[in-house]
Amino acid sequence: MTRIILASKSPRRKELLELLHIPFEVIVSDIEEQIDYRNDLVKEIEKLSYQKAKAVFDTHQDALVIGSDTIVKIGNDVLGKPKTMKQAADMLKELSGNTHEVVTGVTILYKDQVETFSSVAEVTFYPLTDEEIEEYISTNEPMDKAGAYAIQGDAAKFIKSINGDYYTIVGLPVAMLYHRLQKHLKIS
């Protein structure tokens, strides 16, 4: 049986990969995440997913390694993980009443094969009041999430619409990954 490694510290990605009912382990990639904002952001997020997978694959070449990364983009702004509550509030104010894109890049490394792909979903927020933003930030949920929100958490009540794969927004496009893994593994 092929050893599968998820190169991510995200508990959400772990939960999503568990939906496929395949045995895997988690080994965290310790690369420094850097994006060159002058380049195409989809390609940049795919590059980050590759770098995460490659860092783990280099020491576990007997395994199939999955790397992934997600960004939130509104207009020309990329919203990373807020470092302060004020940053979280500013991000949520920017998302309020607007549509943004969530891009998740994924790389599968297995033997001499490299497959990198991405999924893009659009999310529209209802307008948020300052009180709603303040209350949400007080849960601390926004603090380790790109764009300062977790669609699968308390922020679900802010979502007006989604165009695309819900799981892309959570952090791992499960169906896309499943169909690509079928090429490498005997999954049913």
C-alpha positions, 0 to 999 in steps of 0.5 A: 500500500502506498504511504500518503503524506499530507504536508500541512499543519492545517487541521482543516486540510486534515479533516478534509482529506479524511473525507476520502477514507484513505490512510495518511499521515501528516508531516508539516512542511516548514518552508517560508511562505513567500508570494511574489505579488507581481506574478499571477497569483494562481501560479504563485499559490500553486508554486507554494503548494509545490514547495510544501510538498517538495520539502516533505517529499525530499525526505520521504521519497517512498510516499505520495505527498500532497501539499496545499495552500490557500489565499483570499483575493479581493480586487488587487489585494491579497488577504493573508492571515491577520496578525492582529485583531485590527488587521482582522477587522480591516479584512472583514470590513473589506469583505463586507458586502463584496465578492472575493476569490479564494484560490487553493493550490494543490501539488501531488508528488509521487515517484517521478510524477508531479501534478499541480492544480488549483481551484478558484471559488467566489464568495460574496459576503452580506454587509457586516456591521461593526458589531458583527465584526467585533463579535466575530473577532472576539471568538478568535476564529479569524486569527489563523485564517486567510482572509480572517474568516472560516466559512465552516465556522462562525462566519457561515452566517455572513456568506450570501453566496458561493460560486465554485467548490465549497471545499476550496474555500475551506482549504482543499478541493476534495473532489478534484484531489480525489479524482487526481489521486485515482490516477496514482492509487486504487481508490473507490 
